[in-house]
Amino acid sequence: MLVPDRVTANWIATLGNGQLETVESRLHGDFLDEESREKARCGARYALLQGPAALVNAWLKWQMVSNEARSRGLLIRHRSSRRGATYRPSRGTGG
């Protein structure tokens, strides 16, 4: 599934539960990649909202999708491995 550069509430509303879970997992992985690069670069000076645009945008996209999943009652769990982020749906994944 293609995720737009600018994630909006209208776009999120078009997603079924299964699609939402898939997108949430992918965006979570993207955010973790950006975050780990920035933490490696900044060390103790790391501050999420003071990071580069790519980091902040990755976080914003993920948060918007994650919030919608939560509001639909979907429980999304991620593996502890950064690259192995996945989801485990708690309800039907129709969509």
DSSP file (Angstrom, degrees, kcal/mol; ACC not computed):
  #  RESIDUE AA STRUCTURE BP1 BP2  ACC     N-H-->O    O-->H-N    N-H-->O    O-->H-N    TCO  KAPPA ALPHA  PHI   PSI    X-CA   Y-CA   Z-CA
    1    1 A M              0   0    0      0, 0.0     2,-0.5     0, 0.0     0, 0.0   0.000 360.0 360.0 360.0 136.2    0.0    0.0    0.0
    2    2 A L        -     0   0    0      1,-0.0    21,-0.0     0, 0.0     0, 0.0  -0.716 360.0-152.8 -85.6 124.4    1.3    3.4   -0.9
    3    3 A V        -     0   0    0     -2,-0.5     4,-0.1     4,-0.0    -1,-0.0  -0.866  21.7-123.3 -97.2 125.6    1.4    5.9    2.0
    4    4 A P        -     0   0    0      0, 0.0     3,-0.2     0, 0.0    -1,-0.0  -0.223  16.6-117.2 -66.2 157.9    1.1    9.5    0.9
    5    5 A D  S    S+     0   0    0      1,-0.2     2,-0.6     2,-0.0    56,-0.1   0.870 110.5  43.7 -60.1 -36.3    3.8   12.1    1.7
    6    6 A R  S    S-     0   0    0     55,-0.0     2,-0.4     2,-0.0    -1,-0.2  -0.915  81.8-154.7-115.6 106.6    1.2   13.9    3.7
    7    7 A V        -     0   0    0     -2,-0.6     2,-0.3    -3,-0.2    57,-0.0  -0.657  19.5-177.7 -80.4 129.3   -1.0   11.7    5.9
    8    8 A T     >  -     0   0    0     -2,-0.4     4,-2.4     1,-0.1     5,-0.2  -0.835  41.1-112.3-125.1 163.2   -4.4   13.2    6.6
    9    9 A A  H  > S+     0   0    0     -2,-0.3     4,-2.2     1,-0.2     5,-0.1   0.866 118.1  56.0 -61.3 -36.4   -7.4   12.2    8.6
   10   10 A N  H  > S+     0   0    0      2,-0.2     4,-0.7     1,-0.2    -1,-0.2   0.912 108.8  45.8 -63.6 -41.8   -9.4   11.8    5.4
   11   11 A W  H >4 S+     0   0    0      1,-0.2     3,-1.1     2,-0.2     4,-0.4   0.923 111.9  51.3 -66.5 -43.7   -6.9    9.4    4.0
   12   12 A I  H >< S+     0   0    0     -4,-2.4     3,-1.7     1,-0.3    -1,-0.2   0.881 102.9  60.4 -60.2 -38.7   -6.7    7.4    7.3
   13   13 A A  H 3< S+     0   0    0     -4,-2.2    -1,-0.3     1,-0.3    -2,-0.2   0.722  96.4  61.5 -63.9 -21.0  -10.5    7.2    7.3
   14   14 A T  T << S+     0   0    0     -3,-1.1     2,-0.3    -4,-0.7    -1,-0.3   0.608  87.1  96.6 -79.8 -10.5  -10.4    5.3    3.9
   15   15 A L    <   -     0   0    0     -3,-1.7     2,-0.1    -4,-0.4    80,-0.0  -0.604  68.2-138.2 -85.9 136.8   -8.4    2.5    5.5
   16   16 A G     >  -     0   0    0     79,-0.6     4,-2.8    -2,-0.3    79,-0.2  -0.345  37.7 -95.9 -76.6 170.8   -9.9   -0.7    6.7
   17   17 A N  H  > S+     0   0    0     77,-1.2     4,-2.4     1,-0.2    78,-0.2   0.906 124.7  49.0 -59.1 -44.2   -8.7   -2.2   10.0
   18   18 A G  H  > S+     0   0    0     76,-0.8     4,-2.0    75,-0.4    -1,-0.2   0.911 113.3  46.7 -63.0 -42.6   -6.3   -4.6    8.4
   19   19 A Q  H  > S+     0   0    0      2,-0.2     4,-2.8     1,-0.2     5,-0.2   0.907 111.0  52.8 -64.6 -41.6   -4.8   -1.8    6.2
   20   20 A L  H  X S+     0   0    0     -4,-2.8     4,-2.7     1,-0.2    -2,-0.2   0.912 109.4  48.9 -61.0 -43.2   -4.6    0.5    9.2
   21   21 A E  H  X S+     0   0    0     -4,-2.4     4,-2.1     2,-0.2    -1,-0.2   0.900 112.3  48.4 -64.1 -40.8   -2.6   -2.1   11.1
   22   22 A T  H  X S+     0   0    0     -4,-2.0     4,-2.2     2,-0.2    -2,-0.2   0.932 114.0  45.5 -64.4 -46.6   -0.3   -2.7    8.2
   23   23 A V  H  X S+     0   0    0     -4,-2.8     4,-2.9     1,-0.2     5,-0.3   0.899 111.0  53.6 -65.1 -41.0    0.4    1.0    7.7
   24   24 A E  H  X S+     0   0    0     -4,-2.7     4,-2.3    -5,-0.2    -1,-0.2   0.921 109.5  48.4 -60.0 -43.8    0.8    1.6   11.4
   25   25 A S  H  X S+     0   0    0     -4,-2.1     4,-2.0     2,-0.2    -1,-0.2   0.923 113.1  47.0 -63.4 -44.6    3.5   -1.1   11.6
   26   26 A R  H  X S+     0   0    0     -4,-2.2     4,-2.2     1,-0.2    -2,-0.2   0.923 113.8  47.3 -63.9 -44.8    5.3    0.2    8.5
   27   27 A L  H  X S+     0   0    0     -4,-2.9     4,-2.6     1,-0.2    35,-0.2   0.851 108.7  55.2 -68.3 -33.2    5.3    3.8    9.8
   28   28 A H  H  X S+     0   0    0     -4,-2.3     4,-2.5    -5,-0.3    -1,-0.2   0.925 109.3  47.6 -62.7 -43.5    6.4    2.7   13.3
   29   29 A G  H  X S+     0   0    0     -4,-2.0     4,-2.1     2,-0.2    -2,-0.2   0.902 110.8  51.3 -62.8 -41.6    9.4    1.0   11.6
   30   30 A D  H  X S+     0   0    0     -4,-2.2     4,-2.2     2,-0.2    -2,-0.2   0.920 110.9  48.6 -61.5 -43.8   10.1    4.2    9.6
   31   31 A F  H  X S+     0   0    0     -4,-2.6     4,-3.1    27,-0.3    -2,-0.2   0.928 109.6  51.3 -62.7 -45.0   10.0    6.3   12.7
   32   32 A L  H  X S+     0   0    0     -4,-2.5     4,-2.5     1,-0.2    -1,-0.2   0.873 109.1  51.9 -61.8 -36.4   12.3    4.0   14.6
   33   33 A D  H  X S+     0   0    0     -4,-2.1     4,-1.9     2,-0.2    -1,-0.2   0.946 113.2  43.4 -62.7 -48.3   14.8    4.1   11.8
   34   34 A E  H  X S+     0   0    0     -4,-2.2     4,-2.2     1,-0.2    -2,-0.2   0.912 114.5  50.9 -62.8 -42.9   14.8    7.9   11.7
   35   35 A E  H  X S+     0   0    0     -4,-3.1     4,-2.8     1,-0.2     5,-0.2   0.906 108.5  50.3 -64.1 -42.4   15.0    8.1   15.5
   36   36 A S  H  X S+     0   0    0     -4,-2.5     4,-2.1     1,-0.2    -1,-0.2   0.885 110.4  50.7 -66.4 -36.6   17.9    5.7   15.8
   37   37 A R  H  X S+     0   0    0     -4,-1.9     4,-1.8     2,-0.2    -1,-0.2   0.925 113.3  45.3 -63.2 -43.7   19.9    7.7   13.2
   38   38 A E  H  X S+     0   0    0     -4,-2.2     4,-2.9     2,-0.2     5,-0.3   0.891 111.9  51.1 -69.2 -39.1   19.2   10.9   15.1
   39   39 A K  H  X S+     0   0    0     -4,-2.8     4,-2.6     1,-0.2    -1,-0.2   0.888 110.3  50.2 -64.9 -37.7   20.0    9.4   18.5
   40   40 A A  H  < S+     0   0    0     -4,-2.1    -1,-0.2    -5,-0.2    -2,-0.2   0.879 115.2  44.2 -66.0 -36.6   23.3    8.1   17.0
   41   41 A R  H  < S+     0   0    0     -4,-1.8    -2,-0.2    -5,-0.2    -1,-0.2   0.897 126.7  27.8 -73.5 -41.6   24.1   11.6   15.7
   42   42 A C  H >< S-     0   0    0     -4,-2.9     3,-1.7     1,-0.2    -3,-0.2   0.726  80.3-175.1 -98.1 -24.4   23.1   13.6   18.7
   43   43 A G  G >< S-     0   0    0     -4,-2.6     3,-1.7    -5,-0.3    -1,-0.2  -0.440  75.1  -0.4  63.3-131.0   23.6   11.3   21.7
   44   44 A A  G 3  S+     0   0    0      1,-0.3    -1,-0.3    -2,-0.2    -2,-0.0   0.657 128.0  67.5 -67.1 -16.2   22.5   12.8   24.9
   45   45 A R  G <  S+     0   0    0     -3,-1.7    -1,-0.3    -6,-0.1    -2,-0.2   0.443  71.7 133.8 -83.6   1.4   21.4   16.0   23.1
   46   46 A Y    <   +     0   0    0     -3,-1.7     2,-0.3    -7,-0.2    -7,-0.1  -0.263  25.1 170.0 -57.3 131.1   18.6   14.1   21.3
   47   47 A A    >   -     0   0    0      1,-0.1     3,-1.6    -9,-0.0     4,-0.3  -0.907  26.9-146.3-144.2 114.6   15.2   15.9   21.3
   48   48 A L  G >  S+     0   0    0     -2,-0.3     3,-1.7     1,-0.3    -1,-0.1   0.890  96.7  42.4 -49.0 -56.2   12.5   14.5   19.1
   49   49 A L  G 3  S+     0   0    0      1,-0.3    -1,-0.3     6,-0.1     7,-0.0   0.495 112.9  54.5 -78.7  -0.9   10.7   17.8   18.2
   50   50 A Q  G <  S+     0   0    0     -3,-1.6    -1,-0.3     2,-0.0    -2,-0.2   0.281  91.7 101.3-106.9   7.8   14.0   19.6   17.6
   51   51 A G  S <  S-     0   0    0     -3,-1.7    -3,-0.0    -4,-0.3   -16,-0.0  -0.109  85.6 -64.9 -81.1-177.0   15.3   17.0   15.2
   52   52 A P    >>  -     0   0    0      0, 0.0     4,-2.1     0, 0.0     3,-0.6  -0.215  50.8-104.4 -67.5 161.4   15.4   17.1   11.4
   53   53 A A  H 3> S+     0   0    0      1,-0.2     4,-2.9     2,-0.2     5,-0.3   0.843 119.0  59.6 -56.8 -37.2   12.1   17.4    9.4
   54   54 A A  H 3> S+     0   0    0      1,-0.2     4,-1.9     2,-0.2    -1,-0.2   0.894 108.2  45.4 -61.2 -39.5   12.4   13.7    8.3
   55   55 A L  H <> S+     0   0    0     -3,-0.6     4,-2.3     2,-0.2    -2,-0.2   0.944 115.0  45.5 -67.8 -49.2   12.3   12.6   12.0
   56   56 A V  H  X S+     0   0    0     -4,-2.1     4,-2.6     1,-0.2    -2,-0.2   0.900 114.1  49.2 -64.3 -41.2    9.5   14.8   13.0
   57   57 A N  H  X S+     0   0    0     -4,-2.9     4,-2.6     2,-0.2     5,-0.2   0.890 109.9  51.4 -65.7 -39.5    7.4   13.9    9.9
   58   58 A A  H  X S+     0   0    0     -4,-1.9     4,-2.1    -5,-0.3   -27,-0.3   0.912 112.6  46.6 -62.7 -42.0    8.0   10.2   10.5
   59   59 A W  H  X S+     0   0    0     -4,-2.3     4,-2.8     2,-0.2    -2,-0.2   0.921 112.1  50.0 -65.0 -44.3    6.8   10.6   14.1
   60   60 A L  H  X S+     0   0    0     -4,-2.6     4,-2.4     2,-0.2    -2,-0.2   0.924 111.3  47.9 -62.9 -46.1    3.8   12.7   13.0
   61   61 A K  H  X S+     0   0    0     -4,-2.6     4,-2.1     1,-0.2     5,-0.2   0.946 114.4  46.5 -58.9 -48.7    2.6   10.2   10.4
   62   62 A W  H  X S+     0   0    0     -4,-2.1     4,-3.1   -35,-0.2     5,-0.2   0.921 111.9  50.5 -61.7 -44.5    3.0    7.3   12.8
   63   63 A Q  H  X S+     0   0    0     -4,-2.8     4,-2.7     1,-0.2    -1,-0.2   0.893 109.0  51.2 -63.0 -40.3    1.2    9.1   15.6
   64   64 A M  H  X S+     0   0    0     -4,-2.4     4,-1.6     2,-0.2    -1,-0.2   0.935 116.1  40.4 -62.2 -45.6   -1.8   10.0   13.4
   65   65 A V  H  X S+     0   0    0     -4,-2.1     4,-2.3    -5,-0.2    -2,-0.2   0.903 115.3  51.7 -70.6 -41.3   -2.2    6.4   12.3
   66   66 A S  H  X S+     0   0    0     -4,-3.1     4,-2.4    -5,-0.2    -2,-0.2   0.899 108.2  51.8 -61.9 -42.1   -1.5    5.0   15.7
   67   67 A N  H  X S+     0   0    0     -4,-2.7     4,-2.4    -5,-0.2    -1,-0.2   0.893 109.7  49.4 -62.8 -40.0   -4.1    7.2   17.3
   68   68 A E  H  X S+     0   0    0     -4,-1.6     4,-1.6     2,-0.2    -2,-0.2   0.912 109.6  51.6 -66.0 -41.7   -6.7    6.1   14.8
   69   69 A A  H  <>S+     0   0    0     -4,-2.3     5,-2.6     1,-0.2     4,-0.3   0.927 111.8  47.3 -59.9 -43.9   -5.9    2.5   15.4
   70   70 A R  H ><5S+     0   0    0     -4,-2.4     3,-1.5     1,-0.2    -1,-0.2   0.904 108.9  53.6 -64.0 -41.4   -6.3    3.0   19.2
   71   71 A S  H 3<5S+     0   0    0     -4,-2.4    -1,-0.2     1,-0.3    -2,-0.2   0.784 106.9  53.1 -66.9 -24.9   -9.6    4.9   18.6
   72   72 A R  T 3<5S-     0   0    0     -4,-1.6    -1,-0.3    -3,-0.2    -2,-0.2   0.469 120.3-111.2 -84.9  -2.0  -10.9    1.9   16.7
   73   73 A G  T < 5 +     0   0    0     -3,-1.5     2,-0.4     1,-0.3    -3,-0.2   0.678  66.4 149.6  82.2  17.9  -10.0   -0.4   19.5
   74   74 A L      < -     0   0    0     -5,-2.6     2,-0.7    -6,-0.2    -1,-0.3  -0.710  39.0-145.2 -86.7 132.9   -7.2   -2.1   17.7
   75   75 A L        -     0   0    0     -2,-0.4     2,-0.5    -3,-0.1    13,-0.3  -0.875  18.0-170.8 -99.5 116.7   -4.4   -3.4   19.9
   76   76 A I        -     0   0    0     -2,-0.7     2,-0.4    11,-0.1    11,-0.1  -0.930   3.6-175.1-113.9 126.1   -1.1   -3.1   18.1
   77   77 A R        -     0   0    0     -2,-0.5     2,-0.4    11,-0.1     9,-0.2  -0.933   9.6-152.1-119.5 143.5    2.1   -4.6   19.5
   78   78 A H        -     0   0    0     -2,-0.4     7,-0.1     7,-0.1     9,-0.1  -0.899  22.0-113.0-114.6 142.6    5.5   -4.3   18.1
   79   79 A R        -     0   0    0      5,-0.4     7,-0.1    -2,-0.4     5,-0.1  -0.304  29.8-116.4 -63.7 157.5    8.4   -6.7   18.5
   80   80 A S  S    S+     0   0    0      4,-0.1     2,-0.3     5,-0.1    -1,-0.1   0.766  92.9  92.5 -71.1 -23.1   11.3   -5.5   20.5
   81   81 A S  S    S-     0   0    0      3,-0.2     3,-0.2     1,-0.1    -2,-0.1  -0.542  75.5-140.3 -71.3 132.6   13.5   -5.6   17.4
   82   82 A R  S >  S+     0   0    0     -2,-0.3     3,-0.8     1,-0.2    -1,-0.1   0.921 101.5  39.1 -60.6 -45.6   13.6   -2.3   15.6
   83   83 A R  T 3  S+     0   0    0      1,-0.2    -1,-0.2   -51,-0.1   -54,-0.1   0.643 109.0  63.9 -81.0 -13.0   13.6   -3.8   12.1
   84   84 A G  T 3   +     0   0    0     -3,-0.2    -5,-0.4    -5,-0.1    -1,-0.2   0.112  68.3 151.8 -98.3  23.3   11.1   -6.6   13.1
   85   85 A A    <   +     0   0    0     -3,-0.8     2,-0.3    -7,-0.1    -7,-0.1  -0.270  17.0 153.7 -56.4 134.9    8.3   -4.3   13.9
   86   86 A T        -     0   0    0     -9,-0.2     2,-0.3    -7,-0.1    -7,-0.1  -0.848  34.1-118.5-148.9-177.6    5.0   -6.0   13.3
   87   87 A Y        -     0   0    0     -2,-0.3   -11,-0.1    -9,-0.1    -9,-0.1  -0.941   5.9-159.5-132.0 156.0    1.4   -6.0   14.4
   88   88 A R        -     0   0    0     -2,-0.3   -13,-0.1   -13,-0.3   -11,-0.1  -0.907  25.9-138.6-131.5 104.1   -0.9   -8.4   16.1
   89   89 A P        -     0   0    0      0, 0.0   -13,-0.1     0, 0.0     4,-0.1  -0.337  10.9-162.6 -66.6 142.6   -4.5   -7.5   15.5
   90   90 A S  S    S+     0   0    0      2,-0.1     2,-0.2   -15,-0.1   -16,-0.1   0.617  74.8  27.0 -97.4 -16.0   -6.8   -7.8   18.5
   91   91 A R  S    S-     0   0    0      1,-0.2   -18,-0.0   -16,-0.1   -17,-0.0  -0.718 110.3 -49.0-132.5-178.4  -10.0   -7.8   16.4
   92   92 A G        -     0   0    0     -2,-0.2    -1,-0.2     1,-0.1    -2,-0.1  -0.213  43.6-147.1 -54.0 146.0  -11.1   -8.7   12.9
   93   93 A T        +     0   0    0    -76,-0.1   -75,-0.4    -4,-0.1    -1,-0.1  -0.027  37.7 154.5-109.3  29.9   -8.8   -7.3   10.3
   94   94 A G              0   0    0      1,-0.2   -77,-1.2   -77,-0.1   -76,-0.8  -0.278 360.0 360.0 -56.9 138.9  -11.4   -6.8    7.6
   95   95 A G              0   0    0    -79,-0.2   -79,-0.6   -78,-0.2    -1,-0.2   0.386 360.0 360.0 146.2 360.0  -10.4   -4.1    5.2
